[in-house]
């Protein structure tokens, strides 16, 4: 009886990897066409100086450069003020909000620095060589202005709930910002689209590398 029981357990354990592989293949077959279509749209490439540059990368660079100049190089000009905020020089216990300045900074950084920033640097240097380091620094420098705009919009258009808690993020400021400009329907659509997209992305982002 014990031998039969052990044999059944062994067969069950051997069948689990095969079943898991079958589920993975089924999911991959179902989602691959969708992922391929979205990838072709999002990473649509345009010829630029003899190279193929994804449009989304060009869009991010143009946006970052625009914000940097429009805000008067806030990534340099506001650095001293940022340090003073984190130190608590402007802290007021009577101000609205749930977290301190440092906690807000930690939250913003934790939402920005992830697998792509860690693994992506190694991949960029491996593929592009040491010269890629310069462009990584430039991207980070210009990206500071974009992050400043994101955080400012998040604070400006956040929801302050009756219980004192705060709700905010792109899904809020996209809807409210466009609504203020008479595009309420578009704001709701793009805010909802972002919320759904970030939810789906969060499910698999841990498997990027």
N, C-alpha and C positions, 0 to 999 in steps of 0.2 A: 504493500500500500504506500509506504514511504517513497519507494522508487517511482511509482506512478505519479505521485504528487510532485516529486522533484522534476520528473520529466515534463509534466504540464507547465510548471513554472519556467523551466528552461525554454520550452517552445514559445511561451508567451513573451519572454524577454527577447528572444530572437525575432519575433514578429513585430515588436514595437518599432525598431529602426526602419523596417521595411514600410510599415504603415505611415511613419512620420515622413519618410522620403516620398511616399505617394501623395500625402497631403501637400508637401512643399511643391511638388511638380504640378499638382492641380491648381494651387494658388498662383504659381508662377505663370502657368499657361493662361489663366483667366485675366491676370493683371498686366502681363507683358505688353499686349497691344495698346492698352490704355496708357501705360507708362511711356511707351515709345512715342505715342502721339503727343502727349504732354511735353515730353523731352524735345521733340522737334519744334514745338511751338515756343516753348520757353527759351530754348537754346538755339533759336533761329540765327544762322550766321550770315554776316554780311562781309563782302570783301573790303579790306582796308589796308592800304599800303602793301599789297601783295600777300596779305594774310587773311585768314577767316576768323573774324571776331564775333563772338556771340552778342546779339543785340542787347541782352539783359545786362551784360558786363559794361557795354558802352553806355547804357542808360544809367547805371549806378555811378560810373565815373563822371558823367556829365552832371548828374544831380549833386554829387559830392563837391565837385569844383564850383558849381553854382552857389551852393550853400556856404562854402568857405569864403568866397568873395562877397556874396550878398550880406553876410553877417560880419564882414570886416575881420576875417581870420579869427573867429571866436575860439578856435582850437589853440591859439597862442595867447590872444588877448585876455581870455577868460580863465587861463590856467591858474593864476594866483588866486582869483576869486573862488575857483573850485576847491583849492586846498583849504581856504578859509571856511568854506561851507562844511567840508568833511571834518574839520577840526571842531566844529560846533560853535564858531564865532557868532553865527547868526541864529543859534538855536533859541527857540521860545517855547516853553512847555505848554503855552496856551494856544499855539497854532493848531489848525486842523491837520489831520493826518494820523496814520497809524504807526509809521516808522520814522526813525531818525534820518538825518542826512546821510550818515555813513551806511545805514541799512539800505537806504534807497540806492546808493552807489553800488553796494554789494549785489543787490538784486539786479540792477541794470547790467553789471559786468557778468554775472552768472548767466544772464539770458543772452549775452553776446558771445562770450568765449565758450566754445564748445568743441566738439570733435573736429569740425572743419578747420578751426583755428589751430588745433594741435596737429592733427594728421595732415591737414592741407598744406601746412608750411613744409613738412618733410617731403610731400609729393611735389610741391612746386620747385623746391631746390633740387630734387632728384631729376625732374624732367627738364627744368629750365636752367639748371646750373647755378653757381653762386650769384650771378647777376640778378636772379629772381629776388634775392634778399632786398635789393634797393627798391624794387617795385612793391614788395610787401610792406616796406616801411612807408612808402608814399601812399599806398592804399590805406594803411592804418591812419596816417596823418590826415588825409582828406576825409576818411570815414568818421573821424571824430566830429566833424561838423554835421554829418548826417545823423549821427547818434544824438547829438545835442538837439536837433530839430525833432527827432522822434520822442525824446524824453519831454521836451517842452510841450509838444502837442498832447502827450499822454497826461500831463498835469493839467493843462488848460481845459481839456475836454473830458476830464474824469467825472465819474458819478460819485457823489457823496451820499451814502445810504442813510436811512433814518437811524440805524443802530450805531452810526459813527464810522463804519467801515467804508473803504474806498474801492471802487471798481474802475479800471481803466485799461488802456491798451489800444492797439490799432483798430480793433473792431468798434471801439467807441469813437475815437477821434475821426476816423474815416466817415462814419455815419453823420456825426454832428457837424464836422467841418464842411462837408459837401451840402448838408442840409441848410447851413447858414448862407450858402451861395445859391440857393434855389434849386439844388439838385438832390432832393430828398430821396427819390427813388434810386438814383445811382449810388448815393451814399450807403443806403441800406444794402443794396446788392453787393457792392465791393467789400463792405464790412462783414457781411455774412460769408462771402466767398473767402475772405482772409481767415475767418474763424474756422471754417470747414477745412481749408487747406492746411492751416497750422496744426489742426487736430490730426489729420491724416499723416502729415509729415512727422509729427511727434511719435507716432506709432512705430515708424521704421527707421528713424534717424540714428538710433543706436547701432544699426547694422551697416552704417556707411562704410566703415573700414574693417 
